[in-house]
Amino acid sequence: MEKEHVGIAHIYATMNNTIIHVTDESNAHTFSIKTGGSQVKADRLGSSPRAAMDAAKKIAEDISAKGIRSVFIKVRAVGGIKSKTVGPGARSAIKALERSGIRILSIENVTPIPHDGCKRAGGRRGRRM
């Protein structure tokens, strides 16, 4: 019996785009990479759940052809001193991977959180409009 291959799906979901990148467990080899922006015509729709769903379906086709049946999912937002909430495409990308027959082993949030590092832009009184 052939050994089942396992991948890691890195989903980087911002308010402007959704990037899905599938690697092996050591992150040394990339199996497939797709973005929500490449699935739609208008730039403003790159972060939409529909674009993320289409990108995830294409990813599922690519990795299934390469023999990957199950993935660990790592979801990431911009993080740091910027937004720590994931974009609208993250949930729909995970759902589309699940519906395409890819087994999801775990979902982990890997958004970087600052530990008293860089100062946020805006000055003492904040950004004045």
Backbone as JSON Lines, residues from 0, in Angstrom:
{"i":0,"aa":"M","n":[0.84,-1.19,0.0],"ca":[0.0,0.0,0.0],"c":[0.88,1.25,0.0]}
{"i":1,"aa":"E","n":[0.52,2.21,-0.81],"ca":[1.31,3.43,-0.93],"c":[1.08,4.35,0.27]}
{"i":2,"aa":"K","n":[2.16,5.0,0.71],"ca":[2.07,5.92,1.84],"c":[1.29,7.18,1.42]}
{"i":3,"aa":"E","n":[0.39,7.62,2.31],"ca":[-0.41,8.81,2.02],"c":[0.44,10.06,2.2]}
{"i":4,"aa":"H","n":[0.43,10.93,1.21],"ca":[1.2,12.17,1.29],"c":[0.37,13.24,1.99]}
{"i":5,"aa":"V","n":[1.03,14.01,2.83],"ca":[0.37,15.07,3.6],"c":[1.03,16.39,3.25]}
{"i":6,"aa":"G","n":[0.22,17.44,3.06],"ca":[0.74,18.76,2.75],"c":[0.32,19.77,3.8]}
{"i":7,"aa":"I","n":[0.88,20.97,3.68],"ca":[0.49,22.09,4.54],"c":[-0.05,23.18,3.63]}
{"i":8,"aa":"A","n":[-1.3,23.59,3.89],"ca":[-1.92,24.65,3.1],"c":[-1.83,25.94,3.89]}
{"i":9,"aa":"H","n":[-1.02,26.87,3.39],"ca":[-0.87,28.18,4.01],"c":[-1.88,29.11,3.35]}
{"i":10,"aa":"I","n":[-2.85,29.62,4.12],"ca":[-3.86,30.53,3.59],"c":[-3.6,31.91,4.18]}
{"i":11,"aa":"Y","n":[-3.18,32.84,3.32],"ca":[-2.89,34.21,3.73],"c":[-4.03,35.08,3.24]}
{"i":12,"aa":"A","n":[-4.94,35.44,4.16],"ca":[-6.15,36.15,3.77],"c":[-6.12,37.57,4.31]}
{"i":13,"aa":"T","n":[-6.04,38.55,3.4],"ca":[-6.07,39.95,3.79],"c":[-7.38,40.55,3.28]}
{"i":14,"aa":"M","n":[-7.54,41.84,3.49],"ca":[-8.74,42.51,3.0],"c":[-8.64,42.81,1.5]}
{"i":15,"aa":"N","n":[-7.48,42.57,0.89],"ca":[-7.3,42.84,-0.54],"c":[-7.13,41.59,-1.4]}
{"i":16,"aa":"N","n":[-6.72,40.47,-0.81],"ca":[-6.44,39.28,-1.59],"c":[-6.43,38.06,-0.68]}
{"i":17,"aa":"T","n":[-6.49,36.87,-1.29],"ca":[-6.35,35.61,-0.57],"c":[-5.34,34.76,-1.32]}
{"i":18,"aa":"I","n":[-4.29,34.34,-0.65],"ca":[-3.25,33.54,-1.28],"c":[-3.24,32.16,-0.62]}
{"i":19,"aa":"I","n":[-3.34,31.1,-1.44],"ca":[-3.3,29.73,-0.93],"c":[-2.05,29.07,-1.49]}
{"i":20,"aa":"H","n":[-1.22,28.56,-0.6],"ca":[0.09,28.03,-0.96],"c":[0.24,26.67,-0.28]}
{"i":21,"aa":"V","n":[0.37,25.59,-1.06],"ca":[0.47,24.25,-0.49],"c":[1.91,23.76,-0.64]}
{"i":22,"aa":"T","n":[2.49,23.37,0.5],"ca":[3.87,22.88,0.53],"c":[3.9,21.5,1.16]}
{"i":23,"aa":"D","n":[5.1,20.87,1.14],"ca":[5.26,19.63,1.88],"c":[5.47,19.96,3.36]}
{"i":24,"aa":"E","n":[5.66,18.93,4.18],"ca":[5.73,19.15,5.63],"c":[6.97,19.92,6.06]}
{"i":25,"aa":"S","n":[8.01,19.91,5.25],"ca":[9.23,20.64,5.61],"c":[9.23,22.06,5.02]}
{"i":26,"aa":"N","n":[8.18,22.42,4.29],"ca":[8.07,23.72,3.6],"c":[9.16,23.95,2.56]}
{"i":27,"aa":"A","n":[9.82,22.89,2.13],"ca":[10.9,23.03,1.16],"c":[10.39,22.93,-0.28]}
{"i":28,"aa":"H","n":[9.31,22.21,-0.48],"ca":[8.8,21.97,-1.84],"c":[7.39,22.53,-1.96]}
{"i":29,"aa":"T","n":[7.14,23.34,-2.98],"ca":[5.81,23.89,-3.24],"c":[5.07,23.01,-4.23]}
{"i":30,"aa":"F","n":[3.87,22.56,-3.83],"ca":[3.04,21.76,-4.73],"c":[2.17,22.63,-5.61]}
{"i":31,"aa":"S","n":[1.6,23.67,-5.04],"ca":[0.72,24.54,-5.81],"c":[0.53,25.87,-5.09]}
{"i":32,"aa":"I","n":[0.33,26.93,-5.87],"ca":[0.05,28.24,-5.29],"c":[-0.95,28.96,-6.2]}
{"i":33,"aa":"K","n":[-2.02,29.49,-5.6],"ca":[-3.04,30.23,-6.35],"c":[-3.49,31.42,-5.5]}
{"i":34,"aa":"T","n":[-3.97,32.46,-6.17],"ca":[-4.49,33.63,-5.46],"c":[-5.92,33.89,-5.89]}
{"i":35,"aa":"G","n":[-6.65,34.56,-5.02],"ca":[-8.01,34.95,-5.35],"c":[-8.04,35.98,-6.47]}
{"i":36,"aa":"G","n":[-7.03,36.84,-6.5],"ca":[-6.97,37.89,-7.51],"c":[-6.78,37.36,-8.91]}
{"i":37,"aa":"S","n":[-6.19,36.18,-9.04],"ca":[-5.99,35.61,-10.38],"c":[-7.25,34.93,-10.91]}
{"i":38,"aa":"Q","n":[-8.27,34.79,-10.06],"ca":[-9.5,34.11,-10.46],"c":[-10.59,35.07,-10.93]}
{"i":39,"aa":"V","n":[-10.41,36.38,-10.68],"ca":[-11.44,37.36,-11.04],"c":[-10.84,38.46,-11.91]}
{"i":40,"aa":"K","n":[-11.71,39.21,-12.59],"ca":[-11.22,40.27,-13.47],"c":[-10.92,41.55,-12.7]}
{"i":41,"aa":"A","n":[-11.81,41.97,-11.8],"ca":[-11.64,43.24,-11.1],"c":[-10.75,43.07,-9.87]}
{"i":42,"aa":"D","n":[-9.83,44.01,-9.65],"ca":[-8.92,43.93,-8.51],"c":[-9.66,43.95,-7.18]}
{"i":43,"aa":"R","n":[-10.75,44.69,-7.1],"ca":[-11.45,44.83,-5.83],"c":[-12.12,43.54,-5.4]}
{"i":44,"aa":"L","n":[-12.27,42.57,-6.3],"ca":[-12.92,41.31,-5.98],"c":[-11.92,40.22,-5.58]}
{"i":45,"aa":"G","n":[-10.64,40.57,-5.51],"ca":[-9.61,39.57,-5.19],"c":[-9.77,38.95,-3.82]}
{"i":46,"aa":"S","n":[-10.33,39.69,-2.88],"ca":[-10.47,39.17,-1.52],"c":[-11.83,38.53,-1.28]}
{"i":47,"aa":"S","n":[-12.7,38.5,-2.28],"ca":[-14.06,38.01,-2.09],"c":[-14.07,36.5,-1.81]}
{"i":48,"aa":"P","n":[-15.07,36.04,-1.07],"ca":[-15.17,34.6,-0.8],"c":[-15.28,33.77,-2.07]}
{"i":49,"aa":"R","n":[-15.94,34.29,-3.1],"ca":[-16.07,33.55,-4.36],"c":[-14.7,33.31,-5.01]}
{"i":50,"aa":"A","n":[-13.86,34.34,-5.02],"ca":[-12.53,34.2,-5.62],"c":[-11.69,33.2,-4.83]}
{"i":51,"aa":"A","n":[-11.8,33.24,-3.5],"ca":[-11.04,32.3,-2.66],"c":[-11.53,30.88,-2.88]}
{"i":52,"aa":"M","n":[-12.84,30.72,-3.08],"ca":[-13.4,29.4,-3.32],"c":[-12.89,28.82,-4.64]}
{"i":53,"aa":"D","n":[-12.86,29.66,-5.68],"ca":[-12.37,29.19,-6.98],"c":[-10.89,28.82,-6.91]}
{"i":54,"aa":"A","n":[-10.11,29.63,-6.19],"ca":[-8.68,29.33,-6.04],"c":[-8.49,28.02,-5.28]}
{"i":55,"aa":"A","n":[-9.29,27.79,-4.25],"ca":[-9.18,26.55,-3.46],"c":[-9.56,25.33,-4.28]}
{"i":56,"aa":"K","n":[-10.56,25.47,-5.16],"ca":[-10.94,24.34,-6.02],"c":[-9.81,23.97,-6.96]}
{"i":57,"aa":"K","n":[-9.15,24.99,-7.53],"ca":[-8.02,24.72,-8.44],"c":[-6.84,24.11,-7.68]}
{"i":58,"aa":"I","n":[-6.62,24.59,-6.46],"ca":[-5.57,24.01,-5.61],"c":[-5.87,22.54,-5.35]}
{"i":59,"aa":"A","n":[-7.12,22.23,-5.02],"ca":[-7.51,20.85,-4.72],"c":[-7.27,19.94,-5.93]}
{"i":60,"aa":"E","n":[-7.58,20.43,-7.13],"ca":[-7.33,19.64,-8.34],"c":[-5.83,19.38,-8.51]}
{"i":61,"aa":"D","n":[-5.02,20.45,-8.32],"ca":[-3.57,20.32,-8.49],"c":[-2.96,19.32,-7.52]}
{"i":62,"aa":"I","n":[-3.31,19.46,-6.23],"ca":[-2.64,18.6,-5.25],"c":[-3.19,17.17,-5.29]}
{"i":63,"aa":"S","n":[-4.44,16.99,-5.7],"ca":[-4.97,15.63,-5.85],"c":[-4.24,14.89,-6.96]}
{"i":64,"aa":"A","n":[-3.91,15.61,-8.03],"ca":[-3.17,15.0,-9.13],"c":[-1.75,14.61,-8.69]}
{"i":65,"aa":"K","n":[-1.23,15.31,-7.7],"ca":[0.12,15.02,-7.2],"c":[0.12,14.04,-6.04]}
{"i":66,"aa":"G","n":[-1.06,13.53,-5.67],"ca":[-1.14,12.47,-4.67],"c":[-1.32,12.93,-3.24]}
{"i":67,"aa":"I","n":[-1.69,14.17,-3.03],"ca":[-1.9,14.66,-1.66],"c":[-3.39,14.56,-1.36]}
{"i":68,"aa":"R","n":[-3.72,13.82,-0.32],"ca":[-5.13,13.61,0.04],"c":[-5.52,14.35,1.31]}
{"i":69,"aa":"S","n":[-4.55,14.75,2.15],"ca":[-4.88,15.43,3.4],"c":[-3.89,16.56,3.65]}
{"i":70,"aa":"V","n":[-4.38,17.62,4.32],"ca":[-3.55,18.79,4.57],"c":[-3.75,19.32,6.0]}
{"i":71,"aa":"F","n":[-2.71,19.93,6.51],"ca":[-2.8,20.77,7.69],"c":[-3.01,22.19,7.16]}
{"i":72,"aa":"I","n":[-3.88,22.96,7.79],"ca":[-4.15,24.32,7.32],"c":[-3.59,25.33,8.31]}
{"i":73,"aa":"K","n":[-2.84,26.3,7.79],"ca":[-2.35,27.4,8.6],"c":[-2.92,28.69,8.02]}
{"i":74,"aa":"V","n":[-3.77,29.37,8.79],"ca":[-4.42,30.59,8.35],"c":[-3.68,31.77,8.93]}
{"i":75,"aa":"R","n":[-3.44,32.79,8.1],"ca":[-2.66,33.95,8.54],"c":[-3.3,35.23,8.04]}
{"i":76,"aa":"A","n":[-3.34,36.25,8.9],"ca":[-3.73,37.59,8.51],"c":[-2.46,38.42,8.37]}
{"i":77,"aa":"V","n":[-2.58,39.71,8.14],"ca":[-1.39,40.55,7.97],"c":[-0.59,40.55,9.27]}
{"i":78,"aa":"G","n":[-1.25,40.84,10.38],"ca":[-0.61,40.76,11.69],"c":[0.39,41.85,11.97]}
{"i":79,"aa":"G","n":[1.18,41.66,13.0],"ca":[2.14,42.67,13.44],"c":[1.39,43.87,14.0]}
{"i":80,"aa":"I","n":[1.76,45.08,13.58],"ca":[1.06,46.27,14.05],"c":[-0.13,46.6,13.17]}
{"i":81,"aa":"K","n":[-0.38,45.76,12.17],"ca":[-1.53,45.97,11.28],"c":[-2.68,45.04,11.69]}
{"i":82,"aa":"S","n":[-3.6,44.77,10.79],"ca":[-4.82,44.02,11.1],"c":[-4.53,42.58,11.52]}
{"i":83,"aa":"K","n":[-5.17,42.15,12.61],"ca":[-5.0,40.79,13.1],"c":[-6.19,39.9,12.76]}
{"i":84,"aa":"T","n":[-7.17,40.45,12.03],"ca":[-8.32,39.65,11.62],"c":[-8.12,39.17,10.18]}
{"i":85,"aa":"V","n":[-8.45,37.91,9.95],"ca":[-8.27,37.35,8.61],"c":[-9.31,37.92,7.67]}
{"i":86,"aa":"G","n":[-9.02,37.92,6.4],"ca":[-9.91,38.47,5.38],"c":[-11.11,37.59,5.14]}
{"i":87,"aa":"P","n":[-12.04,38.06,4.3],"ca":[-13.29,37.33,4.07],"c":[-13.12,36.03,3.29]}
{"i":88,"aa":"G","n":[-11.98,35.8,2.67],"ca":[-11.82,34.6,1.86],"c":[-11.33,33.38,2.59]}
{"i":89,"aa":"A","n":[-10.92,33.52,3.84],"ca":[-10.3,32.4,4.56],"c":[-11.28,31.25,4.79]}
{"i":90,"aa":"R","n":[-12.46,31.57,5.31],"ca":[-13.43,30.51,5.64],"c":[-13.91,29.79,4.39]}
{"i":91,"aa":"S","n":[-14.2,30.55,3.33],"ca":[-14.7,29.92,2.12],"c":[-13.63,29.07,1.44]}
{"i":92,"aa":"A","n":[-12.36,29.46,1.58],"ca":[-11.28,28.64,1.02],"c":[-11.18,27.3,1.75]}
{"i":93,"aa":"I","n":[-11.32,27.34,3.07],"ca":[-11.28,26.1,3.86],"c":[-12.46,25.2,3.5]}
{"i":94,"aa":"K","n":[-13.65,25.79,3.37],"ca":[-14.85,25.03,3.0],"c":[-14.69,24.38,1.63]}
{"i":95,"aa":"A","n":[-14.14,25.14,0.67],"ca":[-13.99,24.61,-0.68],"c":[-12.98,23.46,-0.72]}
{"i":96,"aa":"L","n":[-11.91,23.56,0.07],"ca":[-10.95,22.44,0.14],"c":[-11.63,21.2,0.71]}
{"i":97,"aa":"E","n":[-12.43,21.39,1.76],"ca":[-13.14,20.27,2.38],"c":[-14.11,19.62,1.4]}
{"i":98,"aa":"R","n":[-14.87,20.42,0.66],"ca":[-15.86,19.89,-0.28],"c":[-15.22,19.21,-1.48]}
{"i":99,"aa":"S","n":[-13.96,19.56,-1.77],"ca":[-13.27,18.97,-2.93],"c":[-12.69,17.6,-2.61]}
{"i":100,"aa":"G","n":[-12.89,17.13,-1.39],"ca":[-12.41,15.79,-1.04],"c":[-11.06,15.76,-0.36]}
{"i":101,"aa":"I","n":[-10.51,16.91,-0.02],"ca":[-9.23,16.96,0.7],"c":[-9.54,16.83,2.19]}
{"i":102,"aa":"R","n":[-8.84,15.92,2.86],"ca":[-9.05,15.72,4.29],"c":[-8.27,16.77,5.07]}
{"i":103,"aa":"I","n":[-8.94,17.47,5.98],"ca":[-8.29,18.51,6.78],"c":[-7.94,17.92,8.13]}
{"i":104,"aa":"L","n":[-6.64,17.91,8.46],"ca":[-6.17,17.32,9.7],"c":[-6.25,18.31,10.86]}
{"i":105,"aa":"S","n":[-5.9,19.57,10.63],"ca":[-6.01,20.59,11.67],"c":[-6.02,21.97,11.03]}
{"i":106,"aa":"I","n":[-6.59,22.93,11.76],"ca":[-6.6,24.32,11.32],"c":[-5.95,25.14,12.42]}
{"i":107,"aa":"E","n":[-4.96,25.94,12.04],"ca":[-4.19,26.71,13.02],"c":[-4.08,28.15,12.56]}
{"i":108,"aa":"N","n":[-4.21,29.1,13.49],"ca":[-4.04,30.51,13.17],"c":[-2.6,30.89,13.49]}
{"i":109,"aa":"V","n":[-1.86,31.33,12.47],"ca":[-0.45,31.66,12.66],"c":[-0.17,33.15,12.41]}
{"i":110,"aa":"T","n":[-1.16,34.0,12.7],"ca":[-1.0,35.44,12.52],"c":[0.04,35.97,13.5]}
{"i":111,"aa":"P","n":[1.04,36.71,13.02],"ca":[2.05,37.23,13.95],"c":[1.47,38.3,14.87]}
{"i":112,"aa":"I","n":[1.77,38.17,16.15],"ca":[1.29,39.12,17.15],"c":[2.51,39.84,17.73]}
{"i":113,"aa":"P","n":[2.48,41.18,17.77],"ca":[3.66,41.9,18.27],"c":[3.8,41.75,19.79]}
{"i":114,"aa":"H","n":[5.04,41.66,20.22],"ca":[5.35,41.6,21.64],"c":[6.17,42.82,22.0]}
{"i":115,"aa":"D","n":[5.52,43.98,21.99],"ca":[6.16,45.25,22.33],"c":[7.34,45.54,21.41]}
{"i":116,"aa":"G","n":[7.09,45.47,20.11],"ca":[8.14,45.72,19.13],"c":[8.02,47.1,18.53]}
{"i":117,"aa":"C","n":[7.71,47.17,17.24],"ca":[7.63,48.43,16.53],"c":[6.44,49.25,16.98]}
{"i":118,"aa":"K","n":[6.58,50.58,16.89],"ca":[5.52,51.51,17.27],"c":[4.59,51.71,16.08]}
{"i":119,"aa":"R","n":[3.31,51.74,16.35],"ca":[2.33,51.94,15.29],"c":[2.44,53.36,14.75]}
{"i":120,"aa":"A","n":[2.22,53.53,13.45],"ca":[2.3,54.84,12.82],"c":[1.15,55.73,13.29]}
{"i":121,"aa":"G","n":[1.35,57.03,13.32],"ca":[0.28,57.95,13.65],"c":[0.63,58.99,14.69]}
{"i":122,"aa":"G","n":[1.68,58.79,15.46],"ca":[2.08,59.78,16.44],"c":[1.28,59.71,17.72]}
{"i":123,"aa":"R","n":[1.57,60.67,18.61],"ca":[0.99,60.64,19.95],"c":[-0.53,60.81,19.97]}
{"i":124,"aa":"R","n":[-1.03,61.71,19.13],"ca":[-2.47,61.97,19.12],"c":[-3.21,61.19,18.04]}
{"i":125,"aa":"G","n":[-2.57,60.26,17.39],"ca":[-3.22,59.45,16.37],"c":[-3.29,60.15,15.03]}
{"i":126,"aa":"R","n":[-3.88,59.49,14.06],"ca":[-4.01,60.07,12.72],"c":[-5.18,61.03,12.71]}
{"i":127,"aa":"R","n":[-4.93,62.26,12.33],"ca":[-5.98,63.27,12.28],"c":[-6.49,63.43,10.86]}
{"i":128,"aa":"M","n":[-7.78,63.41,10.72],"ca":[-8.38,63.46,9.38],"c":[-8.5,64.88,8.88]}
